[in-house]
Amino acid sequence: MKTIVYETMYILRPDLNDEQVDGAIEKYQGILKDNGAEMLEVQHRGKRRLAYEIGRCREGVYVQMNYKNGGKGVAPLERAMRLSEEVIRYMTVKQEIKEVAAEAAA
């Protein structure tokens, strides 16, 4: 049996203060939860230098979210990020993880 886990990494503008960053993280988590996703992990990776300039920004605030059963939540999440002025870039990756609990016990 396979478990499907999604990972969304997004970069916020560097000029946002801590309250605005926390608000953005809560907003995107809420979109996923409203669509039935189970949050596994959220990592606020902080401000880092970008490999190349994006929209006149040389730095960005990186955030990574891992969640399960969010297949139907990916489209509304990415739409909200695309329309938002606070998100510079985003990317969602789908991972299939094989469960080997029954085979290992035998």
N, CA, C and O of each residue as an XYZ file, in Angstrom:
424
protein
N       0.845     -1.191      0.000
C       0.000      0.000      0.000
C       0.883      1.245      0.000
O       1.936      1.278      0.637
N       0.435      2.262     -0.724
C       1.209      3.491     -0.846
C       0.498      4.644     -0.140
O      -0.724      4.779     -0.197
N       1.290      5.456      0.516
C       0.786      6.674      1.132
C       1.254      7.844      0.270
O       2.425      7.923     -0.101
N       0.343      8.736     -0.041
C       0.698      9.896     -0.866
C       0.886     11.104      0.044
O      -0.014     11.494      0.788
N       2.075     11.681     -0.037
C       2.433     12.849      0.754
C       2.794     13.971     -0.208
O       3.500     13.750     -1.193
N       2.310     15.171      0.077
C       2.613     16.337     -0.746
C       3.557     17.248      0.022
O       3.490     17.350      1.247
N       4.433     17.903     -0.718
C       5.350     18.876     -0.132
C       5.251     20.153     -0.946
O       5.466     20.143     -2.158
N       4.926     21.248     -0.282
C       4.869     22.553     -0.944
C       5.926     23.446     -0.322
O       5.936     23.666      0.889
N       6.810     23.955     -1.156
C       7.834     24.904     -0.723
C       7.482     26.236     -1.363
O       7.243     26.308     -2.569
N       7.452     27.288     -0.559
C       7.186     28.611     -1.130
C       8.093     29.652     -0.511
O       8.590     29.493      0.604
N       8.299     30.732     -1.268
C       9.191     31.812     -0.854
C       8.373     33.090     -0.747
O       7.692     33.494     -1.690
N       8.456     33.717      0.424
C       7.746     34.975      0.672
C       8.693     36.153      0.467
O       9.912     35.995      0.543
N       8.135     37.328      0.207
C       8.941     38.540      0.032
C       9.767     38.820      1.284
O       9.293     38.582      2.395
N      10.989     39.318      1.129
C      11.853     39.550      2.288
C      11.464     40.765      3.130
O      11.912     40.880      4.271
N      10.643     41.675      2.597
C      10.292     42.879      3.348
C       9.107     42.679      4.292
O       8.675     43.635      4.936
N       8.570     41.454      4.391
C       7.470     41.177      5.315
C       8.011     41.061      6.739
O       9.086     40.503      6.959
N       7.253     41.595      7.712
C       7.688     41.449      9.100
C       7.239     40.081      9.636
O       6.535     39.341      8.948
N       7.649     39.753     10.864
C       7.363     38.430     11.428
C       5.870     38.136     11.522
O       5.446     37.008     11.271
N       5.069     39.138     11.881
C       3.622     38.943     11.987
C       3.006     38.641     10.627
O       2.120     37.793     10.526
N       3.460     39.317      9.590
C       2.946     39.078      8.249
C       3.342     37.686      7.744
O       2.549     37.012      7.086
N       4.570     37.259      8.054
C       5.024     35.921      7.659
C       4.189     34.863      8.367
O       3.723     33.916      7.733
N       3.996     35.014      9.681
C       3.184     34.063     10.437
C       1.745     34.038      9.922
O       1.131     32.974      9.849
N       1.207     35.201      9.567
C      -0.143     35.274      9.019
C      -0.256     34.548      7.684
O      -1.254     33.877      7.418
N       0.768     34.683      6.848
C       0.762     34.000      5.549
C       0.825     32.488      5.743
O       0.123     31.742      5.060
N       1.661     32.038      6.670
C       1.779     30.596      6.937
C       0.440     30.047      7.423
O      -0.001     28.994      6.964
N      -0.209     30.755      8.348
C      -1.509     30.334      8.866
C      -2.563     30.304      7.755
O      -3.396     29.399      7.703
N      -2.517     31.303      6.868
C      -3.490     31.377      5.779
C      -3.381     30.159      4.867
O      -4.396     29.561      4.507
N      -2.156     29.789      4.491
C      -1.979     28.663      3.573
C      -2.248     27.324      4.259
O      -2.740     26.393      3.621
N      -1.934     27.217      5.539
C      -2.308     26.007      6.290
C      -3.825     25.887      6.356
O      -4.368     24.792      6.207
N      -4.509     26.999      6.577
C      -5.967     26.994      6.653
C      -6.615     26.545      5.358
O      -7.610     25.821      5.379
N      -6.058     26.969      4.224
C      -6.599     26.538      2.928
C      -6.505     25.022      2.806
O      -7.451     24.370      2.364
N      -5.365     24.464      3.198
C      -5.199     23.007      3.122
C      -6.140     22.283      4.075
O      -6.762     21.290      3.698
N      -6.250     22.771      5.305
C      -7.121     22.122      6.297
C      -8.584     22.192      5.877
O      -9.342     21.250      6.104
N      -8.980     23.299      5.270
C     -10.360     23.437      4.792
C     -10.679     22.433      3.688
O     -11.841     22.089      3.474
N      -9.657     21.967      2.994
C      -9.841     20.994      1.916
C      -9.499     19.575      2.360
O      -9.312     18.697      1.518
N      -9.414     19.334      3.677
C      -9.272     17.983      4.202
C      -7.863     17.450      4.312
O      -7.689     16.241      4.459
N      -6.858     18.288      4.249
C      -5.474     17.820      4.352
C      -5.073     17.654      5.808
O      -5.526     18.398      6.679
N      -4.223     16.675      6.060
C      -3.655     16.453      7.393
C      -2.226     16.974      7.376
O      -1.373     16.450      6.660
N      -1.969     18.013      8.172
C      -0.639     18.618      8.196
C       0.335     17.695      8.927
O       0.071     17.274     10.053
N       1.450     17.385      8.290
C       2.479     16.562      8.912
C       3.570     17.426      9.522
O       4.018     17.186     10.643
N       3.991     18.431      8.769
C       5.100     19.254      9.235
C       5.097     20.593      8.511
O       4.798     20.664      7.319
N       5.433     21.660      9.246
C       5.615     22.978      8.660
C       6.951     23.493      9.151
O       7.185     23.593     10.356
N       7.831     23.822      8.211
C       9.155     24.322      8.570
C       9.320     25.744      8.067
O       9.247     26.005      6.866
N       9.540     26.655      8.997
C       9.830     28.054      8.660
C      11.353     28.127      8.588
O      12.026     28.131      9.619
N      11.889     28.182      7.391
C      13.341     28.089      7.203
C      14.054     29.437      7.252
O      15.280     29.494      7.156
N      13.308     30.499      7.399
C      13.918     31.810      7.562
C      14.308     32.492      6.260
O      14.037     31.995      5.167
N      14.953     33.645      6.407
C      15.346     34.455      5.252
C      16.675     33.942      4.707
O      17.639     33.749      5.448
N      16.701     33.726      3.392
C      17.909     33.252      2.720
C      18.108     34.011      1.414
O      17.178     34.590      0.853
N      19.334     33.986      0.960
C      19.666     34.629     -0.317
C      19.198     33.732     -1.462
O      19.376     32.515     -1.428
N      18.594     34.357     -2.478
C      18.122     33.621     -3.645
C      19.280     33.360     -4.609
O      20.253     34.114     -4.639
N      19.169     32.294     -5.389
C      20.202     31.978     -6.370
C      20.250     33.038     -7.470
O      21.315     33.316     -8.020
N      19.095     33.629     -7.789
C      19.032     34.697     -8.780
C      17.910     35.642     -8.383
O      17.018     35.273     -7.618
N      17.956     36.842     -8.897
C      16.981     37.874     -8.547
C      15.608     37.534     -9.112
O      15.478     37.205    -10.291
N      14.585     37.612     -8.267
C      13.207     37.366     -8.692
C      12.399     38.614     -8.344
O      12.232     38.946     -7.170
N      11.910     39.289     -9.347
C      11.089     40.479     -9.115
C      11.756     41.529     -8.253
O      11.124     42.078     -7.351
N      13.008     41.816     -8.510
C      13.813     42.792     -7.764
C      14.121     42.371     -6.338
O      14.558     43.200     -5.540
N      13.908     41.115     -5.995
C      14.235     40.604     -4.652
C      15.482     39.731     -4.732
O      15.576     38.850     -5.587
N      16.432     39.977     -3.843
C      17.651     39.171     -3.779
C      17.573     38.139     -2.653
O      18.370     37.202     -2.613
N      16.617     38.308     -1.741
C      16.426     37.383     -0.621
C      14.958     36.990     -0.561
O      14.108     37.603     -1.208
N      14.671     35.949      0.233
C      13.294     35.522      0.420
C      13.158     34.702      1.688
O      14.141     34.151      2.184
N      11.943     34.620      2.215
C      11.650     33.832      3.412
C      11.095     32.479      2.934
O      10.034     32.415      2.313
N      11.828     31.414      3.233
C      11.468     30.069      2.775
C      10.569     29.368      3.783
O      10.820     29.420      4.987
N       9.513     28.706      3.288
C       8.603     27.926      4.127
C       8.317     26.612      3.402
O       8.064     26.595      2.197
N       8.361     25.505      4.163
C       8.074     24.180      3.599
C       6.922     23.556      4.378
O       6.926     23.552      5.609
N       5.927     23.023      3.648
C       4.789     22.345      4.277
C       4.686     20.926      3.717
O       4.707     20.728      2.503
N       4.577     19.942      4.612
C       4.342     18.554      4.216
C       2.966     18.165      4.725
O       2.629     18.449      5.875
N       2.150     17.506      3.871
C       0.790     17.162      4.267
C       0.315     15.936      3.505
O       0.854     15.589      2.454
N      -0.716     15.279      4.061
C      -1.300     14.067      3.474
C      -2.699     14.354      2.962
O      -3.361     15.295      3.400
N      -3.137     13.522      2.020
C      -4.506     13.550      1.504
C      -4.935     14.948      1.072
O      -6.092     15.332      1.246
N      -4.015     15.689      0.518
C      -4.319     17.047      0.107
C      -4.447     17.203     -1.386
O      -4.292     18.310     -1.900
N      -4.725     16.131     -2.099
C      -4.799     16.202     -3.553
C      -5.772     17.240     -4.050
O      -5.475     17.983     -4.986
N      -6.943     17.295     -3.422
C      -7.930     18.283     -3.870
C      -7.632     19.671     -3.311
O      -8.218     20.653     -3.767
N      -6.743     19.769     -2.347
C      -6.392     21.058     -1.768
C      -5.247     21.761     -2.467
O      -4.993     22.939     -2.216
N      -4.546     21.041     -3.351
C      -3.378     21.621     -4.014
C      -3.780     22.757     -4.958
O      -3.145     23.812     -4.958
N      -4.816     22.555     -5.751
C      -5.239     23.580     -6.721
C      -5.666     24.893     -6.037
O      -5.213     25.959     -6.455
N      -6.528     24.853     -4.993
C      -6.886     26.122     -4.331
C      -5.682     26.785     -3.642
O      -5.584     28.012     -3.608
N      -4.776     25.975     -3.099
C      -3.580     26.518     -2.447
C      -2.707     27.247     -3.465
O      -2.292     28.383     -3.236
N      -2.432     26.590     -4.584
C      -1.577     27.205     -5.594
C      -2.245     28.426     -6.231
O      -1.564     29.383     -6.602
N      -3.570     28.396     -6.359
C      -4.273     29.558     -6.900
C      -4.123     30.752     -5.960
O      -3.879     31.873     -6.409
N      -4.267     30.512     -4.656
C      -4.114     31.594     -3.675
C      -2.688     32.145     -3.696
O      -2.485     33.353     -3.571
N      -1.705     31.260     -3.854
C      -0.308     31.713     -3.897
C      -0.019     32.496     -5.177
O       0.716     33.483     -5.155
N      -0.595     32.054     -6.282
C      -0.378     32.728     -7.568
C      -0.950     34.150     -7.530
O      -0.358     35.071     -8.093
N      -2.097     34.329     -6.870
C      -2.754     35.639     -6.814
C      -2.184     36.551     -5.727
O      -2.423     37.758     -5.736
N      -1.437     35.975     -4.798
C      -0.908     36.731     -3.674
C       0.319     37.545     -4.083
O       1.141     37.085     -4.876
N       0.435     38.739     -3.545
C       1.617     39.561     -3.806
C       2.745     39.250     -2.836
O       3.875     39.694     -3.044
N       2.456     38.489     -1.769
C       3.492     38.187     -0.782
C       4.337     36.974     -1.164
O       5.429     36.799     -0.625
N       3.856     36.127     -2.087
C       4.584     34.930     -2.504
C       5.368     35.220     -3.784
O       4.811     35.666     -4.788
N       6.693     34.951     -3.721
C       7.548     35.160     -4.885
C       7.504     33.931     -5.788
O       7.296     34.055     -6.995
N       7.699     32.747     -5.210
C       7.705     31.480     -5.941
C       7.099     30.388     -5.065
O       7.112     30.481     -3.838
N       6.564     29.342     -5.720
C       6.052     28.183     -4.996
C       6.203     26.955     -5.875
O       6.267     27.050     -7.100
N       6.259     25.796     -5.223
C       6.345     24.540     -5.954
C       5.777     23.430     -5.075
O       6.078     23.357     -3.884
N       4.945     22.556     -5.675
C       4.370     21.421     -4.963
C       4.867     20.140     -5.617
O       4.868     20.003     -6.840
N       5.294     19.198     -4.762
C       5.797     17.910     -5.228
C       4.961     16.813     -4.578
O       4.678     16.857     -3.381
N       4.569     15.828     -5.386
C       3.798     14.682     -4.886
C       4.758     13.508     -4.704
O       5.506     13.160     -5.617
N       4.728     12.899     -3.506
C       5.609     11.770     -3.207
C       4.767     10.561     -2.835
O       3.814     10.669     -2.063
N       5.127      9.408     -3.390
C       4.458      8.168     -3.002
C       5.419      7.370     -2.125
O       6.532      7.049     -2.541
N       4.980      7.055     -0.915
C       5.813      6.327      0.038
C       5.216      4.947      0.242
O       4.042      4.820      0.588
N       6.024      3.904      0.027
C       5.567      2.534      0.209
C       5.592      2.170      1.685
O       6.570      2.438      2.383
N       4.517      1.561      2.153
C       4.444      1.098      3.542
C       4.837     -0.370      3.574
O       4.291     -1.171      2.815
N       5.781     -0.737      4.445
C       6.319     -2.094      4.471
C       6.126     -2.721      5.852
O       6.911     -3.585      6.243
N       5.109     -2.311      6.594
C       4.914     -2.807      7.959
C       4.515     -4.278      7.965
O       5.063     -5.043      8.759
N       3.590     -4.704      7.121
C       3.115     -6.084      7.109
C       4.188     -7.038      6.573
O       4.310     -8.162      7.058
N       4.955     -6.604      5.590
C       5.990     -7.457      5.014
C       7.163     -7.650      5.964
O       7.767     -8.723      5.976
N       7.496     -6.659      6.745
C       8.629     -6.742      7.668
C       8.308     -7.660      8.851
O       9.212     -8.292      9.398
N       7.041     -7.742      9.250
C       6.637     -8.578     10.388
C       6.661    -10.067     10.043
O       6.810    -10.893     10.943
N       6.522    -10.427      8.785
C       6.456    -11.834      8.365
C       7.765    -12.540      8.360
O       7.827    -13.723      8.025
